[in-house]
Amino acid sequence: MSTKYNSLEELRRKKALLKKEVDELGDLLTFDNTKESLSALTNGFTDRFLQEESTPDGEIKTIINKGEIVKEISNNVKDSLLNKNAVLGFAKSDAGFNLLQNTLKVGAVTFVGNYARKSIRNSSWKKKLIGLALIYLAPIALRFIRRKIDEYQRSQTTSSFEQLI
């Protein structure tokens, strides 16, 4: 140790610098300044998406810049749509198929739910009956159709394997 430092004073200066650095890192980790802390943790990735705003009390508040997030998402979607190979690859992948399948399910449920709600509120008893039938019978019918489709796919897979063998 005596060869590394020339004097005790130099060692004390080094110790003070290290303490100051540890205190600055501690301030970052305690989120005294949220934007700065998140910037340090994410290597600057969150800088574009956060803004600091002063409240009427004079306090600085960190808010999310929604416009920048929407712009980033739209740019990514536009870039992926322009690159047709990426779109075709994504559509053929399991994730793309699952996303498409889930989107269709949510769309169908929303459509049927809205139609049933409007039918139930209608003054005609026939339309109310149709709305109630949609609410109670549509899930049963969909499960039945889904089961039949799964059976058909299994039989097709089995026949394909038999042809391969």
Secondary structure, DSSP 4 states (H G I P E B T S, - for coil): -TTT-S-HHHHHHHHHHHHHHHHHHHHHHTTSSHHHHHHHHTTTGGGGGEEEEE-TTS-EEEEE-HHHHHHHHHHHHHHHHH-HHHHHHHHHSHHHHHHHHHHHHHHHHHHHHHHHHHHHHSS-HHHHHHHHHHHHHHHHHHHHHHHHHHHHHHHHHHHHHHHH-
